[in-house]
Amino acid sequence: MFNVLPLLSLVFLFLIFASSQRSWRYSLLAALIIWGVILTAITELLSLLKLLNFGWLLVLWLAIDIGLIATYWRFYGKSNYLISHSKNHLKKIVKLPFFSQLLVGGVTLIVAVVGLIALVAPPNHSDSMEYHMSRVVHWIQNYSLAHYPTTTLEQLYQNPWSEFAITHFQILSGGDRFANLIQWGSMVASLIGVSLIAKQLGAQSRGQILSVVFCATIPMGILQSSSTNNDYVVALWLVCFAYFTLLTLKEGVNFTYTCLLGASLGLGILTKGTAYIYAFPFCLWLAFWGIQTLGWRVWKPVLIVLGIMMAINLNHYIRDFSLFGSPLGLSTGETNKEFSLVIWISSLSKNLSLHADFVRYFGLEKIITPTTGITNKVIQILHQVLGLDINDIRTMSPKVSKFYVPALSTYEDTASNPGHLLLTGISFLFLIINKHLRKNSRLVTYFVVVLAGFLLFSLLFTWSPWRCRLHLPVFILFAPFVGIVLSKSLNYRITNGLAVLLIVLSYPWVLQNSTRPLLGENSVLTTPRLDQYFITQQQFQTPYAEAVKVIQSQNCSNIGLLLEGTSFEYPLWRLFQQDQPESRIRFVNVNNESANVRPSVNVEPCAILSITTIKTGAEQEKELIHAQTLYPKYWSTDFAKGSGKGSVQVFLKQ
């Protein structure tokens, strides 16, 4: 029940903004940004003092709630503005045409079903099991965000805001039941933000609703909004940044907008590195407009925006710099090795190909040959013309060796958005041929700015089939553009038909998520919660469970962890803590940059759990030495792992 305390703060922040005679949509985005900053400040402060625990979170959120409630009651408690404003808004909804109400209902149904999945299902995406959720339990155990020894360095250097929020709810609720709701809440807020952007760009209610439908039915967005990945969270902060950019361009510079710009940019960057890329064109747009409007005085708002952004990210920069020698952490080898026009065209074509399975998206594979093969052939011909090997290592992720055009998928790593890419392309064509649309200079510039972010992404990053996950913010930011252009270019019957089609075609991703299906034998409603943690790596479940039983039979609660060839960690914590909540797990015998980090609690483990993936026939260790202490092997089991095998071993302190 204590997890409602942060939400109560958000509610009263919203009420304060709404009572200041601002629209409810504006108030929600502004409240979310301020709330995000407050959450960041609490997390960093308590981490610095090594007090990131239930008691102190409870005290601070209670204090903030009391302060916000007192502020609201002191200045707005006797005002009837909020009540009258709510009544007016309800009247507007009732006055919407029947079909518009139907579309809003369709979107609401999608959001509600995905929200149910997010609440019922545990976090189980592979990245979540390796570092998103694993870092959360390490922080909770250490009472601090300080870097710690780990074989999975992504737990340290990856941008952490989404996990900050998860940490608060996990500590206050005593479990991970609400972990997926951070992404789901970001989806809901992004839909509202998209409608606001559309309004700023000149859309009437039909264009705003079409924008929301486009956004709500993005396959990748539907899948991610019930997980603990962070692409929807970063998309939310980018939507906020884009909206307050447009508001500044329309109404001019003021202190509130400037602070909200800096905070949304800072929160976006603290959430995921792609924010640097997608926000950069918006920053340039603001800068050019500021120079034209303010002249030399532009340095003041620029300094405020940069100052707030840096303040939000400073501690994370310091942690990464102190360990890796760079505020951005480790280089993962995922950027292009060379930059040229030829390589950029190659990368751009490959990124677009990730969303090319149009035939399967529209369910026409029984009557038309799938487009993946055709797209693959076209890209091969393009590379022959460019004189570039399609599998050139300079343009390929180190994790893949061969280019291919992926088929349609309901897995959130590889899900594509063919219908939404097609509608975006059609909208671009309408923009070219419709002179009335071209007169809307702000709409045209907005399209160019969002497109520039995608072009910059293609220039910088190598190709992999998982890049489509990182494209999610681009599709969300394109939603207002598509909604406006189609609503102003096509008859309302056609746009209504397109909106219904998008809603109907979204059902596979809503109901049949590969890792969190609502229907079928693996439904999140009927599958045991513990089994769902292992959905992406089922070969680990039995040996993990057996190893945990062996260690707990020795009355051992301080466990050393050694991972080699795998990073599948988080389910171990759930297994240990379901029967022995006091269990402490920390990495031992680490052999990377984090090896010299001093553990926050340096307790000698009574057992070491070693999990390795080894080649068939390889000799296993008979004993381990940690901190000059001998740990003979006590128990082991093997399991199949691809073409080789895995080994789970328990070593007990001698």
N, C-alpha and C positions, 0 to 999 in steps of 0.2 A: 504493500500500500504506500510505502514511502516514496516510490518512484513517481508519484503524482506531484511531489513538491516542485521539481523543475518545470513540469507542465503548468502548474499553477502560476509560476512566474511568467511563463509565456502568455498565459491567458490575460493576466493583468497588464502586461506590457501592451498587448493588443488593445485592451480596453482603454488604456491611457491614450494611445495614438488615435483610436476611433473616436474617443470623446473630444479630441482636439479638432473635431469637424473635418477629419480626413476620411476618405472612402475606406470601406472595410478591407478591400484588397490591398491598398497601399499600406494600411495599418498592419496587416498580417505580415507582409514582407519586411517592413521596418522593424516590427517586433521580433521577427525571427533573427534578423541580423544582430540586433542588440542582445538578444538571448544567446546567440552563438558566441558573441564576445564575452558575455558574463560567464558562460560555461568554460570558455578557454581560460579566462583569468582565474577562476576557481581551481581548475585543474592544475595550472602551472604554479599557482601559489602553494597549494597543498603539496604538490610534488617537491617543490623547493625545500619545504619544511619536513618532508617525508611523513606527511600526515594524510595521505590520500586513502582515507578509510571511511567506514560508515558513519562514525560519530561526527567527524568534522564536516562531511558532506551534508549530513542532516542539519547541523547547526547553521552552516552558511546558507543553504537553500531556505531554511526557515526564516533566517534574518532577512534575506532578500525578499521572500514572499511577504513578510510583515511590512517591510519598507514600501513595497509596491502597492499593497492593499491600502496602507495609510495614505500614500500619495494620491491614489485614485479617489479615495473617499474624501480627502481634504479638498481636492480641486474639482472633481467631477461627480462625486457621489450624489449630489442633489440635482444634477443636470438631467433633463429628460431627452437630451440630444440623441443618445445612443438608442433609446427605445424608439423614438420617432424615425431615426435613420433606418433601424431594422425593419420597421413597418413599411417604410417606403421601398426598401429593397425587396421585401416579400411581394409587394404589389407589382414591382417590375417583373419578378419571376412569373407571377400569375398571368401577367399581360403578354408574356412571350407567346408567339404562335405555337400551336399544338405540336408541330413537328420539332420545333426547337426544344420544347420541354421533353419530347421523346428522346432527343439526342443527349440532353443533359442527364436524363434517366439512364441511358445506355452507358455513358461515361461513369456515372455514379455506381452502376452495377459492376463495371470492370474494377473500379477502385475498391469497392467493398469486398469483392471476391479475393482480389490480390491481398487486401488487408487481412482477411481471414487466414490466408495461407501464411502470411508473414507472422501472424500471431501464433498460429498452431505449430508450424514447422520450426525446428531448431536451425541455427546456422549450419550449413553443410556444404557450401561451395568449397572447392579444393583450396583456393587462395585463403579463404577464411580459416580453414583448418590448419593452414601452414603459417600464416602470419597475422591476418586481421584479428582473429579471436585469440590467438596464442599470445600476442603482445598484451592484450587486455588482461589476461589472467596473470601474466608476469608483473604488470604494473600493480595490480591489486595485491599480489603477494609481497611485492617490494615496497608498497606504499609510495611509489615514486615512478616518474617517467624516465628516470636516469637509465642510460644504456647499461646493458648487462651482457655477460658472456652468452653467446648463442651461435649455433651452427646455421641458423636461418637469419641472415643479416637484414632481410626485408623487414623483419620485426623492429629493427632499429631505425633505418634511414628513411623508410617510406613515410610520406606525409600523414599525420596522425589525427586530424580533427574528427573524422567520423568515428574513430575508435575512442576519442575522448568522450563523445556522447554515449557510446555504448558502455564505457566504463562507469559512468555515473549511474545509468539505469541498472547495470549489473550489480553494482555495490548496493544500491538502495533497495533493489528487489530481491537480492540474494540468488540470482540465476540469470540465464541468458534468454528468458522468455520474450523479452522486449527488444532484443538486439536487432532483429530484422526491421523493426518499425522505424529505425532512423532513415533507411532508404525509402520505405513506404511513405513516411511523412514528407520526405523530400519530393516524392512524386506528386503528392497532393498539392504541396506549396508551389511546385513548378507549374502545374496546370493553371493555378491562379495567376502566377507571374506571367505565363505565356499570354493569358487573356488580357492582362494589363499592357503588355508590350504591343499586342495587336491593336488595342485601343489607342495607344500613343502614336501608332503608325497610321491611324485613320480608319480602323475597322469599326463598323457598326456591330450590333449584337450578333448578326448572322456570321460575320467574319470572325468575331471573337469565339463563338461556339465552334465553328469549323476548326479554328486553331487548336482549341482544347481537345477536340476529337482526334485530330492529327497527332497531337502529343500523347494522348492517353493510349493510343493504339500502336505505338512503336513497339515492335516485338521485343527488342533488346531492353527497352524500358520496362515493359511488363515483367519480364523475367527478373531483372535486377531489383525491382522495387520490393521483392520479398526476400532479399538476401542481405548479407553484410558486406558486399562489395561497396565501392564508394563513388561510382561514376554518376549515379543519380544525385548524390549529395553535392558533388562538385558542380553538376549541372544546375542545381538550385542556386548556388552562390553566383554562378555565371549569369543566370536569368536575372537575379537581383541586380547584379552589376550592369547588365544591359538595360534594365528598366530605369535605374537611376541615372544612367548615361543619357537616355532619351528624355527623361524628366528635366535634367540639367540643361540639355540643348533647347528644350522648349521654354522653360521658366527662368533660366539663368542660374548663375552660381549662388548658392546660399550655404550657410555653415552646415545645416542638417543634411542636405544632399551630399555635400563633400565628405562628411563623416561617414555616411552610409555607403558611399562609393569606396572609400578606403577600407571600411570594415568588410564589405562583401568581397572585395578583391583579396584582402588578407585571409579571410576564411576560405575562399576558393583555393588559394595557393597552399594553405595549411592542410587542405583536404587531399589534393592530388596535383601532381606536377603538370598535368595537361592544362591547368588553369593559366599557367604562364603563356601558353601558346594561344589558346582561344580568347583570352582577355586582351592580348597584346594589340590586335587591330582596333578594339574598342578604345584602348588607351590612346592610340594614335589619333583616332577620330576626335576624342575629347581634347587632346592636346592642340590639334590644328584649329578646332573651333575656339578653344580658349585663347590662343594667340591672336586669332582674328578679332575676338570680342573684347579681350582684356588687355592685349598688348603685353608689356613687361610685367604687369600685375598678375599674370597667370602663375607666377612662381608660388604665390601664397596657397591657392587651392591644391596645386601639384604637391607642394611640400606636406600639406595636411594628409592627402591621400597616401603618399609614400610613407609618411611617418606612421600612420595607423597600420598600414600593411606590414611594415617592418616590425612594429611593436607586437603585433599578433604572432608573427613568425619567429621573432628573435630567439626565444629559448630553444626552439627546435633547430634553428640554424646553429646555435652555439653547441648543442649536443652533437650534431653531426660533424661540425668543424673540429671539435675536440677529439673525435675518434677517427674520422676519415680524412681530415685535412681539407674538407670542402663543406660549405653550408648546404650543398645539395646532396650530400651523401655519396654513395658509390656510383660510378658509371657502370651501367649494366650491359653495354655493348649493343643497345637497341637503337642507336642513332645511325644514320647513313654515314659511311666512311668517307664519302666524297660528295661534293655538292656541285652539280652541273645541270644544265637544261635537260640533257638526255636522261640523267638519273632521276631528276624530278618528274619528268613525264612518265618514266617507268613506274615510279613509286605511286604516282597519282592514279594511273590506270589499274594497278594492282589493288589499291585501296578501294576504288570504285567497284572492282570485281567482287569484293566481299558481299555486295548487296545485289548481285546479278541474277539470282534464281527467281526470276519473275514468274515463270510458268508454274512452279510448285507453290508459290505464294498464292496465286489465284486458283489453285486446284485444277489446273488444266493439263497435268502431266499425262493423263490417259488419252488425250487427243492431240497434244502438241509435244514435240521433243523438248526436254528441259533445256533451258538457255545456258546452263553452266558449261556444256561442251562447246557451244558456239562462242561464248565469251572467252573461254580458254584459248580457242583457235585464233580469235581476233587479237588477243594480247600477244600471242606468240608471233603473229605476223607483224604487229607493231614493233616488237623487240627486234625482229629481223631488219625492219626498216631503220630502226635506231642504231643497229649494229651492236646490240647489247645482249649478252646472255641473259635469258629470262631468270636463271638461277644464280646470277652474279652475287657472290657473297657480300659485295659492298652494299647491296640493297636488301639483303635477307637477314632476318633475325637469326642469331646464333642457335636458336632452338629449333629451326626448321632448315631443311636442306633442299627442298623441292617446292616450286610454286604450283598451286592448283587453285581452281575456283571452287570454294566450298558450296555444298548443297544446303538447302534450307534446314534449319536446326531449331530445336526447342531447348537447347543447352545455352546457358547465359554467356559462355566464353565465345561461342561461334555463331550465335543467332544473328541473322541479317535482317535488313529492313528494305526489301525490294520494292514493295508498294509505295513506301514513303520516299524512296529515292526517285521513283518514277513520277510521283506527284510533284516533287520538288523540281525535277527537270521540266515537266509540263508548265509549271508556274513560271519558270525562267523564260520559256518560250512565249508565254502570254505577256510577260513583262516587256519583251523585245518588240512584239507586234502591236501592243496596246499603248498608244501615245498618251492616253489619259493616265495610265499607271506610271508612265515614265516621268510625268510632270510632278509626281510625288517624290521629290528629291530625297526626303528622309527615308522613304521605303527603299529606294534604289541604293542609297548609301548603306542602309542596314544590311541589305542582301550582300553587297560587296564586302562589307566588314565580316559577316559570318562566313562567307565563302573564303575570304582571305585566311581565316583561322584554319579552315580545312586544308587549304593549299599549303600553308605554313607547316601544318602537321605532316603532310605528305612529303614535304621537302626534308624534314628533320628525321623522321622515323623510318626504320627498315620495315619490311613487310612481314607479317605473320597472319595466320588465320584468326588470331585473337585480337587483332587491331580493331575489329568491328565493335568491340566493347568500348574502346576509347572514343569511338565516333558518336556515342550517345548524346553528349552535349551539343554537337553540331545539329543533329536532327531536331533536338528540342528547340534550339535557337532558330531553326528554320521554320518551325511551326507557325509563328505569327505571320511570316511572309507568305507562306502557302495559303493560310486562311484568308488573308486579305486579297491576294491575287485571284484565287479561285472564286471567292464570293463576289468580286467586282467584274469577273470575266465571263462567268457562266450563269445560266438561269438557275433560280433557287431550287427548282426540281432536280436539276443535275447535281448541284452541290449537296442537297439533302441525300440523294441517292449514293453519292460518293461517301458521305459520312456514315450512312448505314452500312455500306459495304465494308468500310474500315472496321467498324464495330463488330460486324459478323465475322470477318476474317480473323479477328484477334483471338477467337476462342481457343485455338490450339495452344497459344502461349499463356492464356489465362488458366486453362484447365489441365494442360498436359505438360507442364514444366518438367524437364527431364530429371531434375534433382528434387523437386518439390511438387509432384503432381497432386491435383485435387481428386482426380478420378483414377480408377484402376487398382490393381493389386498392391501397388506401392503408395497408395494414397496417404497423404500426411494425416488424414483423419483416422486411419486404422493402423498404420505402421508404428510400432513402438518408437518412442522418441530416441532412445539410445541407438537403435538400428539406423535411424536417419542420418546420424552424424557420419556414418561410414558409407553413405550412398555412392560417393565417387571413388572410394578405395575400399571396396568390400573385403578384399583379401586380408586387410589388417584386423578386422573385427575379432575373429576368434583368437589369434595369437596375442593381441593386445589384452583381451579379457583374461586369458589364461595367465599372462605375465603379471597382471595386476593382482590376481588372486594369490599367486605365489609370493609376491612381495608383501602383501597385506597379511598373509599367514605367518610372516616373520615379525609381525608387530612393528613394521618399519614405516615411518611417515616422512622421513627425509630421503628423497630419491634423487640420485644423479641420473641425468639423461644424456645419452650419446646417440646422435643420429648421423647416419652416413648413407648417402644416396637417396634419402627421402627427407621430407620436412613435415610429414603428416603427424602433427603434434597435438592439436587441441582435443581430439577425442580421448586421449590419455588422461587429460585433466578431468574430464567428465566421469571416466571410469574410476579414477582414484577417489574423487571427491564425493561420489554418490554414497559410498559406504564409510569413507574416512575423510570428512571435510577438512581436517587439520593437515592433510598431506601437503608437503612442500616439494616442489620440483624445480631443479635448476640444472643447467647444462654443465657438463664436466669435460675435461680433456679437449677443450675447444682449440681449433687450429686455424684461426683467421684473425682479422683485425680486432675483434672483440675479446681475444684471448686474455689480454692484459687488463681488462676492465675488472675492477674489484667488485665482487658481489656485495649487494647491500646487506645480506645476512650470510656470513661465511660459516655455515654449519656442515660438518663432515657427513656425507651421506652414509646411511647404513646399507644401501643397496644401489647398484648402478644398473639401469635398464638400457641395454644397447639394441638399437634397431638399425639394421643394415640391409642394403640390397647388394647381393654378391653374385658372382658368376657361379654356375653349377660346378661343384667339385672343389671350390675354393676352401682352403683350410680356415676354420674359425679360431678365434682367440680362446685360449684356455684360462686366461686370467687377465685382469686389468690392473694397472697401477694408477692411482689418483692421489695427488698430494703426498707422495711417498708411502701410501698405504696400499697393501695388496688386497685385491678383490678376486678370489677364485670364482670360476664359473659354477653356478649352482643349478641352473636350469636353462634349457633352450628349446626352440621349435623352429621349423622351417615352413615356408609357404611359397606358393608360386607367385612370381613377379615378372610378367612379360616373358621374355625368352630365357630369363635366369630364375633366380629365386631370392626370397628374402629370408632374413634370419632375425628372430627376436630372442635375446639372451638376458638372463638375470645373473649378476655377479654380486655376491654378498661379502660384506666386510669381514676380513679374517679376524 
